[in-house]
Structure formats: C-alpha cells, structure tokens
Amino acid sequence: MVKYHLNLVELIGTTFLNSGFLKEGKWLIWLFITISYTAPASHILGGDITMEYLGKPGYYRVGINFIFGAGYAPPKTVGISIYKKNTGGLVQNLTVDLAEIKPISLSYKDIPCIKSSGLNVDLIRYSRDIQFNPRNFTDANGYYIIYATANRTAVDNFKTAGNVGIVYRLDFPAMQQAGGIDFVNSSPQFTFTNTAYSCVGTPFSFNFDAFDKDGDELRYFLVAPLQSYLPNGGVFTNVEFMPGYTASNPIMGVPPLSIDQRTGKLTMKATQTGLFVFTVEVEEWRQGQRLGAIRRDFLVPVIDCRVDIPPPAAISYQNKTASEIDLCPGTSAVLSVDSNPNWAYQWKKDGVELSGSTSPRLTVNTTGVYSVTKRFAKKCGGDTTSIGVKVRSIPTPSVTIKAPKSPYCLGDTLTLEAAGIADFRYTWRRNGKLLNGITSSIIRCTENGLYKVEGGPITANCTGVDSLKILFNSQPKTSLTASAMSFCPRDSIMLTTVDSLDYQYSWMPAGGTINSNRLIVKSEGSYQVKVTNKAGCSTTSPPIYIRQLPLPVILFDSIRPVCTSETTPVLLIASPTGGLFGGTSVKGNTFNPQGIAAGKYPVTYTVKSQEGCTNQQTRWVSVLNGPSITLADTFKIKRGKAVQLMATTTDATKFSWTPRLYFTLDDFYDLQPSVQPTKSISYTLTAYNIEGCPSKAKTTVIVQESLYMADAFTPNGDNQNDNWEIRNSSIYPDCEVSIYNRWGQLIYQSTGYNIPWDGTFQQKKVPEGVYTYQIIPDKNDKPIIGTVLVLY
C-alpha cells in the first residue's frame, strides 16, 4: 500500500493567526492534517482575499477565505498587509475577524479505489469592515493586499514545496483618482467548487469562475503561485517548478491543464498521478483598463482509476431515451438510469456535480444540460459520463385556432389551423367528439359545430387549448341582365341584377361596393356582380360580355388658308363618303370665305356607321386678310415734276402698281416708286402678305399748270381788261391771294380766285400805281410775290 501524507496547512509563526504579519522569522504555531490513501489522491484546497465596496468613499469589507480540515478551531483574528505596487513599500497592517465556519463535504465513499471513508473540510471566512482614508491610496499604479504563511504542503510539481509557504494576493486600484475623484470598485470573488480528484487518462473539467459586483469584465489566467519567504520590501517571488512544469503547465497532460480566459473553466487529461498545485488569477477590466486582480491556489490529486471502465448510462424520460425535454411553468421531469446495485451514480448539471444527487432518479425543474457519471459501486475502476439531456424552459403552450375571416357560407370548405410550434402534437374535437386520425395543426371543415384543439410540444407534458364555434350561413341568389349587348363610344348601357334592401352589390370590374342593383357601363369588358347578404355571404353572377362598337374611321383632308378676297369656294375632301360637312360659310362640300371676317373657323365632317355609331372630325380653316396699306388719296405736282408715291405697309412681302405709266425707273414692283406723269392720273397699289392674300389702295397724282398773272390792267369800266387776270387759278381752288398798296396795307384777300380783283378797295377805285401781290397756290407751295400796275 502506498500512502500519501497530505499536510493541508502547516502554519508556523509567532503570531500566525493572531496578527498574520511576517516578523523576524519567529514562528510558534503549526497546523497539519494527514490523510492516507491506498492510491495517490487528494482534494482541492486553498484560499483567497476579497475586498468589497460598502457604499461610501474608503469604506470596504476586507476578507480572507480558507479551506481547512474539518474540526480545526481557528483563531479569532488573522493579519494581512497592504503594499504599494510601484515600490513594494508597506502601506498598512490590518487584522480581520473570524466571521463564519461552514462545513463542506468532499466525499470519496463512491470510490472503492479509495478506502478512506471521506474527507470533510471547513470553509472558514474572516472579514472586517474598514474605513480607509482615500487620500492615502492615490497612487495610480495601485496597491495589493498580502496574506502569507510559512510552509506549503509538499506537492509533485514544486521544488522544496514544504519550505516555500503560501501567499494569497489581491490587487486593487487607487481609491482616489487624479483630481481628487473617489473611485468605486469591489474586487471579484471566486465561487466554491467541490471537485475532489482527477483520474489519469480521463478528460477532466470543473468551473473555477468568479463574479464581480460592479459588472466589470473578468479575464482568467493560470499563473505561478507565490512563495512566502520573507519579502524584500513587500515583493514576493514565484515558486520554483520541477523540470517540465510551468505556471501555464502545472499538471502534465494531453492536453495539459488549461483555462478558458472568458469563463474560468478548467480542462485537462492528466498523464501521471500525484499531488499538484496550480494558481488561477482573475483580472478585472473596465473600459479597457485593468483595475485589479485576485488569486486562488488549489491542490488537485490525480489518481489511477484503473482500466476497468463501465459503459455509459443512458438517461430516460417517460420510459424513452431522452436528448431534449421541455418544462412548462410549475412542472418537473424525472430523469432515470438503470437501477442496479452494481453501479454508483453522480448527476451533473452543465458539467458541475449536483451535491447529494447520487440515486438512479433525478427530478429536475430548472433548465440546463443534465448528465450522469457512472462508476462501479463494488470495485475499483474508471467512470463514464452519459450523453447530456438538454432541459429547456418553455411557457405554457399557447394554441390558437386561426380561421379565415367570417362569415362562413354554405358550400365553403373552411381551413382551421392551430397556431403553435412546428413540433406540437394536436388532437381535434367537434362538439366534444374526437376527430380520429387528425393530429396535424390543420383541419378542413364543412359543418357547423364547436371545434376544439389541444396542442403542445412532443417533448413536454402540458398542452394548450382553444375552441371556436363555426356557423355556415346561406348564400344569396343572383342574375345579371343588360339593356343591350353592345354600345357606341360615348354611349352607355344599363346592367341590372336582383334588387333587395338586404343586399350589397360589388360590381366587377367597376370595383367598389355600390348600393345599387344597377350599373351604367361605358367601356367594353366582361362584367359580374357580387351580391352579399346581411350575413356576409356572397354569390357572384356569371360573367356577361359587353361589346363596344367601333366608330367609323374618318379621313378629313386639311384645309389650306384662304383670303377674304377670294371669290372661288374651297373644295372640302373627306372619307368615307356620304357624311355631312358643317360650319360657317360651308355649303355642300365647299367653304366660301366671301363675306366673313378674318379668323379661324371650324369645319366638321360627320359620318354614321351601319351599326348606328356616329363619328365626327373637325378641321380648322384660317381666313386671312391682306396686308394693311397706308397711302395718300392724292399727290399734287407741277407739270414736269416727279413725285414719290409714299405708301407704307406692316406685313406685305410683294407689291405691284398699275397702270405701269410714267414710272421714272420702271420700279412699279417697289413699295414707294417715283412717277412723273404729264397729266393727272390714278394709280392702284396691290400688296401681298406671305400667305399670298392681297390688299389694294388707290391714289391720284394731280398735275397742276403754273399760274400766270397779268402785270397791269385798266379797271376803267370799259369792259376791257377791267379785272386782274390770274390764268390757271381754277386749278388751285384753295389758293390764297393777297394784294397790298405801297404803304403795305392789305387791300384785297381771297381764298380761291373765283371772283377776280376789280381794282377797288372798300368799294372805291384805287389810285393808279404799282401794287404788290402774294399768291400761295396750295398750302404746301411757296408764296409767289410780284407787282401789278393799275392804269386808267
């Protein structure tokens, strides 16, 4: 028999549990527990420090957790020390008080390989509420708390393990940050694990997780344990590992011991037996900054569980092998394995052993993945773990019957659907009678009745229930008639169906609900009417097709612009023949512009088809005036003189003068030609606009003879040469004649010379002599000035 003697804790010092401070190497107290095994085995033992913020600056609860052999009477206080991280300098010594002793049983009684009846340990907690001065803890590099003992249990992965001691460490940030801002933080805290041992060659895992009161991010690492030789300025060194072992490989294995940095789960498959210590450090991070860390040392025995391995157990639920189970609120499920005295069982949830759950049956009422580890009950051997059964929590199944929107009408086939989850099982009843053979979520019904469905998951033992009363209503009758089966465009016909105050009508394709049994149709198509009674049941009439007749196609030639001066009617051309032209100045098939003002006039052509449909097309004819002309009525010239005929126009493009006589340059196509007639003559100007419409204007050129005045006359009454003669004066009917005596006195004046001067002034004969005259032939002529001699 090979015996392993495990000294759980060996504590030697002058004031170990009274003060805990390391002073001058004097140690008075030592404590040990020895456990004997038939094969190498041990338990996880260790401890850690905690620091919890209590709601106001600098106020913390500082504690230490120990796992000791049961029955040990701990002292009332233990000591700890606080150091600066950047210098290792001592800041403060403290004591913490005994707060709790909690028995924990790590039982080996199911392992025949181990003859010990079991190992009981106590979880011993020390704590103290301390009001620190935050201004004494402002170093940005932070601080750490140390608890140290003199010796450590001899293990297989350390050199001189018995002499290196145990050190627990907690790192924490400054209590007061830059600017005097108080910083709130609690350290993480480890949860407790009751894992007892690991078997060589067997996959092994257990949780080594922690929780953080502040919700900070936690990161897990395997680190080297610290040793408790007297520190140099508060600086503790790492233990020395045996060859082949390191902080990240503290237990030989394939794979070796490793930790999930996010969850703290430890896994390994050890390759050799022995007692091994490892340390887990948990860092806390906030907004990308590392705040602090805690450490826990643990000892794990690795034993040889032999090569005899039992077959894995198969977990059953309701007498069937299970892989998934659904739990409804307030329900539980009983998992079971083979009840055989040759087997010992240990149930696990999510890979963690359930304390005291060692029977072949397990009642579960919470979610998780449940498995069972199976061992030999009466002989030494290995163990196996079953396939896990996933237990899910579901709400009480909700089953709702979905049906098409009511009403339901006779002749319809109604589809009812139980809305649940895809793998529900269903039973249906009508009026309480089971509808045999229907287990799906859908049924089709054509009869009145109360339909009820029960449904729930196949993996659960509860169901949801729903019911629905179905009533099928009668349908209305309908027909559809038309006033005619065809119509001309722009006309309409009437569709009629059954008339009832209880009906609503929906016409198709007119669309919409029209509360009338009549519909006026103005477009070709297939028409139906849907008649709905008060119950909501509908009947749709057979379709009736209404044809729209085509209009006759008219080809109507455009009409050229015409002038108001035209005398020939314009011929109107359109097809098909046999239609009627209409409009202003339209007669038969002609348009006559005579007698109408310039403007645009519509001309229509109307044709009626053999089917009676009338079509009409309109053309517009433009009636245009000639250009406007401005021309004087007369032009007066002296014989032998020329005159320019000054005509103006606004929109003429071509000109012509007639007669073509006396033009000085043959420019009778110009707007303003020059003429030199030898006698008075009338000219006509014809002007054409761009459309070719003419306008005419007439003027007369009057050729006037010169005036000849006698230079003397004898107004003596002998009827010979008694009046002053002005020859050709009749040509100038508006001429002005003025005569002055030698003193400039006006003695005669007339407009026109119809009554010649008889040599008198104020009815008296003027004296002989020379008299001055002034004659203005026309208003635009220069005055003619001369003298006349009066003789007797």
Secondary structure, DSSP 8 states (H G I E B T S, - for coil): -------------TTTTTT----TT------------SSS-----EEEEEEEE-SSTTEEEEEEEEEEETT----SEEEEEEEETTT--EEEEEEEEEEEEEEEEE--TT-TT--S--EEEEEEEEEEEEE--GGG---TT-EEEEEE-S-----TTBTTGGGT--EEEEEE--SEETTTEE------EE-------EETTS-EEEE--EE-TT--EEEEEEE--B--S--BTTB--B--B-TT--SS--S-BSS--EE-TTT-EEEE-B-S-EEEEEEEEEEEEETTEEEEEEEEEEEEEEE---S--------EETTEE-SEEEE-TT--EEEE----TTEEEEEEETTEE-TT--SSEEEE-S-EEEEEEEEESSS---EEE---EEEEE--S---EEE--SS-EETT--EEEEEES-TTEEEEEEETTEE-TT--SSEEEE-S-EEEEEEEEETTSS--EEEEEEE-EE------EEES-SEE-TT--EEEEE---TT-EEEEETT-SEESSSEEEE-S-EEEEEEEE-TTS-EEE---EEEEE------EE-----EETT--S-EE--EESTT-EEESTTEETTEE--TT--SEEEEEEEEEE-TTS-EEEEEEEEEEE----EE--SEEEEETT--EE---EESSEEEEEEES--SBSSS-TTSSS-EE--SS-EEEEEEEEETT--EEEEEEEEEEE---EE-SEE--SSSSSS-S--EETGGG-TT-EEEEE-TT--EEEEEES-SS---SEETTEE--SEEEEEEEESSTTS--EEEEEEE--
